[in-house]
């Protein structure tokens, strides 16, 4: 029998805004908490159709690495702890049927290990987390098929005992009771900060990062420092919160965007944001968008370096770093008959549409992302763009 419960648990998290430019900062924080979400449903611009992993799958080597990192970590966890009730959390689960595919793989892997080791299969407590604005309904609509697939693949035709719940809220803070989780998975979520760094705003509440939506060559020095500080604050809180929720020996698999060295400006994730800034600047030059709109838009994103992540893990002290892999897309063409630029543009749109639409207006979205896809293709033809991805496994001490 398939079980489903939905504890509506939500607590607003995050540190209070600084006094300077308080109204602007409060508005930015509220936007992230209440507005930011992947485009729901399963339509052409939805996250279900354009997720990072779908674009990533163009590089089979990278896709296989993500899967191997996850399944090897769950295998090690299960073989060392063999819990009768296994608590699994997907943090930043997003929406659509893709959300359940990794859960299915984890369940099948654990069941395979239990058969090999002559252990009874555990029950599974699955905690799906994202911000309250996430389209959880599309996930739950996919549950009957999810349960049927698991039942069809078992020789006895019975689905394993699975309890699935949704936990809306920010993962930068506590979400679950003490010592209830064994395995935490987070894919392409931790590069999203809890808020736009308050320190990039001047006393009047205006952004000092004019003409750019993220760190760029033209950004004042303080901008990159502000982004790093916000990342340190958020990631430290994330680690502390999970350390209280995970049992001893529990594992975390974190897949997130990063950068390869100390320079914030590189031809990877940072460069894609520069191209998005240029895409909006084109519309400013054409009189379609006010310049002030571009100057006042900043993304709550940060691509950390390996050193920055390792520093925070050591400083927090609850986890041992078991594995740290770095990989990137190694192909310039997109999926199906789309260009590489179109694939990247559709992915960024599925992720950023809610925030950009609110700030610039829904009517401008098509133009922004048509420009963006074209610019990506033009730049990729000159020199390869390499958005870095990290695959990290942490073990609770």
C-alpha positions in Angstrom: 0.0 0.0 0.0 1.2 3.5 -0.8 1.1 6.1 2.0 1.1 9.8 1.7 1.0 12.5 4.3 1.3 16.2 3.9 2.4 18.0 7.1 2.0 21.7 6.3 5.0 22.9 8.2 6.3 26.4 7.4 8.4 28.8 9.3 9.8 32.0 7.9 13.6 31.9 8.2 16.6 34.1 7.6 18.3 36.9 9.5 16.5 40.3 9.8 17.4 42.9 7.3 19.9 45.7 8.2 18.5 49.1 9.0 19.9 50.7 5.9 17.5 50.6 3.1 15.2 48.5 5.2 12.1 48.6 3.0 14.1 47.6 -0.1 15.8 44.7 1.7 12.5 43.5 3.2 11.0 43.5 -0.3 14.0 41.6 -1.7 13.8 39.0 1.1 10.0 38.6 0.7 10.4 38.2 -3.1 12.8 35.3 -2.6 10.7 33.6 0.0 7.3 34.1 -1.5 7.9 34.6 -5.3 10.9 32.5 -6.2 10.0 29.1 -7.6 10.7 27.0 -10.6 8.1 27.3 -13.3 5.5 24.7 -12.5 3.4 22.2 -14.5 4.8 20.3 -17.4 4.5 22.9 -20.2 7.2 24.1 -22.7 8.9 26.5 -20.3 8.3 24.4 -17.1 11.1 23.3 -14.9 10.0 19.7 -15.4 10.9 20.0 -19.1 14.0 22.2 -18.6 15.7 21.2 -15.4 19.4 21.5 -14.9 19.8 17.7 -14.9 18.1 17.4 -18.3 20.5 19.8 -19.8 23.3 18.1 -17.9 22.3 14.8 -19.4 23.7 16.0 -22.7 27.0 15.0 -21.1 26.5 11.4 -20.3 29.7 11.3 -18.2 28.5 14.1 -16.0 25.0 12.7 -15.7 26.4 9.3 -14.7 28.7 10.9 -12.2 25.8 12.6 -10.4 23.9 9.3 -10.2 27.0 7.3 -9.1 27.8 9.8 -6.4 24.3 9.6 -5.0 23.8 5.8 -5.2 27.3 5.0 -3.8 26.6 7.3 -0.8 23.2 5.7 -0.1 24.8 2.2 -0.4 27.6 3.2 2.1 25.0 4.6 4.5 22.7 1.6 4.3 25.5 -1.0 4.7 26.9 0.8 7.8 23.6 1.7 9.6 20.9 -0.7 8.2 18.0 1.3 9.6 14.5 -0.3 9.8 12.9 3.0 8.9 15.0 5.1 6.5 14.5 8.9 6.5 15.3 10.6 3.2 15.0 14.3 2.4 15.2 16.0 -1.0 15.9 19.7 -0.3 14.9 22.0 -3.1 13.0 19.2 -4.8 11.2 21.6 -7.3 8.3 20.2 -9.2 7.1 17.7 -11.9 7.6 14.0 -12.3 11.4 14.4 -12.5 11.4 15.1 -8.7 10.5 11.5 -8.0 13.0 9.8 -10.3 15.9 10.2 -7.9 13.7 9.0 -5.0 12.8 5.9 -7.1 16.5 5.2 -7.7 17.3 5.6 -4.0 14.5 3.2 -3.0 15.5 0.6 -5.7 19.2 0.8 -4.7 18.4 0.3 -1.0 16.1 -2.6 -1.8 18.8 -4.2 -3.9 21.3 -3.9 -1.1 18.9 -5.3 1.5 18.4 -8.4 -0.7 22.1 -8.9 -1.2 22.8 -8.6 2.6 19.7 -10.7 3.5 18.2 -7.8 5.4 14.5 -7.0 5.4 13.7 -4.0 3.3 13.2 -0.8 5.4 10.2 1.4 5.3 11.0 4.8 3.6 10.1 8.2 5.0 10.5 10.6 2.2 10.6 14.4 2.9 10.2 16.7 -0.1 11.2 20.2 0.6 11.1 23.5 -1.3 9.8 27.0 -0.8 6.1 27.4 -0.2 5.5 28.8 -3.7 6.8 25.5 -5.3 4.3 23.5 -7.4 4.0 20.6 -5.0 0.7 19.6 -6.6 2.4 18.4 -9.8 4.6 16.1 -7.7 1.6 14.5 -5.9 -0.2 14.1 -9.2 2.7 11.9 -10.3 2.5 9.6 -7.2 0.1 7.0 -8.5 2.4 6.3 -11.5 5.4 6.4 -9.2 3.8 3.8 -6.9 2.7 1.6 -9.9 6.2 1.6 -11.4 7.7 0.4 -8.2 5.0 -2.3 -7.8 5.4 -3.5 -11.4 9.2 -3.9 -11.0 8.9 -6.1 -7.9 8.4 -9.9 -8.2 5.6 -9.9 -5.6 3.9 -7.0 -7.3 3.7 -5.0 -4.0 5.0 -1.5 -3.5 7.5 -0.9 -0.7 6.2 0.9 2.4 6.7 4.6 1.5 5.5 7.6 3.5 5.9 10.8 1.4 5.4 14.3 2.9 5.9 17.8 1.7 7.8 20.3 3.9 7.4 23.8 2.6 10.0 26.3 3.9 13.6 27.5 3.5 16.3 25.0 4.1 18.4 27.8 5.6 17.1 26.8 9.0 15.5 23.8 10.7 12.8 21.8 8.8 12.7 18.4 10.6 12.9 17.0 14.1 16.2 16.0 15.7 17.9 12.8 14.4 15.1 11.8 12.0 17.0 11.8 8.7 19.6 9.3 7.4 20.1 10.7 3.9 19.8 14.2 2.5 19.9 15.0 -1.2 20.0 18.4 -2.7 20.4 18.9 -6.5 21.1 22.3 -8.0 19.7 24.3 -5.1 22.4 25.4 -2.7 23.8 28.0 -5.1 20.6 29.9 -4.4 21.1 32.2 -1.5 18.4 33.0 1.1 18.4 36.6 -0.1 20.2 39.1 -2.3 23.2 40.2 -0.1 22.2 43.4 1.8 25.7 44.8 1.6 25.4 45.5 -2.2 22.9 48.2 -1.4 24.0 51.8 -0.5 22.4 53.8 2.3 19.7 55.1 -0.1 18.7 51.5 -0.8 20.0 51.4 -4.3 22.2 48.6 -5.7 25.9 49.5 -6.2 26.1 46.8 -8.9 24.7 48.9 -11.7 24.2 47.2 -15.1 24.8 43.7 -13.8 22.6 41.2 -12.2 25.5 39.3 -10.6 29.2 39.7 -10.0 30.9 41.0 -13.2 34.1 42.7 -14.3 32.5 46.1 -13.8 31.2 45.3 -10.3 32.7 47.2 -7.4 35.0 45.1 -5.2 32.5 45.1 -2.4 29.9 43.2 -4.5 31.9 39.9 -4.6 32.7 40.3 -0.9 29.0 40.8 -0.1 28.0 37.7 -2.1 30.7 35.6 -0.3 29.6 36.8 3.1 26.0 35.9 2.3 27.0 32.4 1.1 29.1 31.8 4.3 26.2 32.8 6.4 23.7 30.7 4.5 25.8 27.6 4.0 26.9 27.6 7.7 23.3 27.7 8.8 22.4 24.9 6.3 25.1 22.7 7.7 24.2 23.4 11.4 20.5 22.7 10.7 21.2 19.4 8.9 23.6 18.3 11.6 20.8 18.4 14.1 18.3 16.6 11.8 20.7 13.8 10.6 21.6 10.8 12.7 25.2 10.0 13.4 26.8 8.5 10.2 24.1 10.0 8.0 25.1 11.2 4.6 24.4 14.4 2.5 24.8 14.5 -1.3 25.0 18.1 -2.5 25.0 18.9 -6.2 25.5 22.6 -6.9 27.0 25.1 -9.3 30.4 26.5 -8.5 33.6 27.9 -9.9 37.0 26.4 -10.5 39.3 28.9 -8.8 39.5 32.0 -6.6 38.4 34.5 -9.4 34.7 35.3 -9.2 34.6 36.3 -12.8 35.1 33.3 -15.1 33.8 31.8 -18.3 31.4 29.6 -16.5 28.3 30.3 -14.3 29.4 33.9 -13.8 29.7 34.4 -17.5 26.1 33.2 -18.1 24.8 35.8 -15.7 26.9 38.5 -17.6 25.2 37.4 -20.8 21.8 37.6 -19.1 22.7 41.2 -18.1 23.6 41.9 -21.7 20.3 40.4 -22.9 18.4 42.9 -20.7 20.7 45.8 -21.6 19.8 45.2 -25.3 16.2 45.8 -24.4 17.2 49.0 -22.4 19.0 50.3 -25.5 15.8 49.6 -27.6 13.6 51.5 -25.1 11.8 48.3 -24.1 13.1 48.3 -20.5 14.0 51.2 -18.2 17.7 51.4 -17.3 16.7 51.7 -13.6 15.0 48.3 -13.8 18.2 46.7 -14.9 20.3 48.6 -12.3 18.0 47.5 -9.5 17.8 43.8 -10.4 20.3 41.4 -8.6 20.2 37.6 -8.4 20.3 35.7 -5.1 22.9 33.3 -6.5 26.4 32.4 -5.6 28.9 30.0 -7.3 31.3 29.1 -4.5 34.8 27.7 -5.0 36.0 24.4 -3.6 38.1 26.2 -0.9 35.1 28.3 0.2 32.9 25.2 0.7 35.6 23.2 2.5 36.3 26.1 4.8 32.7 26.3 5.9 32.5 22.5 6.4 35.6 22.6 8.6 34.4 25.7 10.5 31.0 24.2 11.3 32.6 20.9 12.4 29.7 18.4 12.2 30.6 16.7 9.0 33.5 14.9 7.3 34.0 15.5 3.6 33.9 12.1 2.0 33.9 13.1 -1.6 34.3 16.2 -3.8 34.0 16.0 -7.6 34.0 18.7 -10.2 32.6 18.4 -13.7 31.0 20.5 -16.4 29.1 20.3 -19.7 31.5 19.3 -22.5 29.2 19.7 -25.5 28.1 22.9 -27.2 24.8 21.6 -28.7 21.5 21.4 -26.9 19.0 18.6 -26.5 16.8 17.4 -29.4 17.1 19.9 -32.2 17.6 23.0 -30.0 20.9 24.9 -30.0 23.1 24.9 -26.9 22.1 28.5 -26.2 18.4 27.7 -26.5 18.7 24.8 -24.0 20.6 27.0 -21.6 18.1 29.9 -22.0 15.1 27.5 -21.4 16.8 26.2 -18.3 17.6 29.6 -16.9 14.0 30.8 -17.8 12.4 27.8 -15.9 14.4 28.8 -12.8 14.4 32.6 -13.0 11.0 33.3 -14.7 9.1 34.0 -11.4 11.7 36.6 -10.2 12.4 38.3 -13.6 8.7 38.3 -14.5 7.8 40.1 -11.2 10.6 42.7 -11.6 10.5 43.5 -15.4 7.0 42.3 -16.3 5.8 39.1 -17.8 5.5 40.6 -21.3 9.3 41.0 -21.7 10.3 37.4 -20.8 10.3 36.1 -24.4 12.5 38.9 -25.6 15.0 38.6 -22.8 15.5 34.9 -23.3 15.6 35.0 -27.1 18.4 37.5 -26.7 20.1 35.3 -24.1 20.0 32.2 -26.1 21.4 34.0 -29.1 24.3 35.5 -27.1 25.1 32.1 -25.5 25.4 30.6 -29.0 27.5 33.4 -30.3 29.9 33.2 -27.4 30.1 29.4 -27.4 31.0 29.5 -31.0 34.0 31.7 -30.1 35.2 29.9 -27.0 33.7 27.1 -24.9 31.6 28.1 -21.9 32.1 25.8 -18.9 29.5 26.1 -16.1 31.1 24.2 -13.2 29.1 21.7 -11.1 30.3 20.2 -7.8 29.3 16.8 -6.5 29.9 16.6 -2.7 29.3 13.8 -0.1 29.3 14.8 3.6 29.1 12.3 6.5 27.7 13.3 9.8 30.2 12.7 12.6 
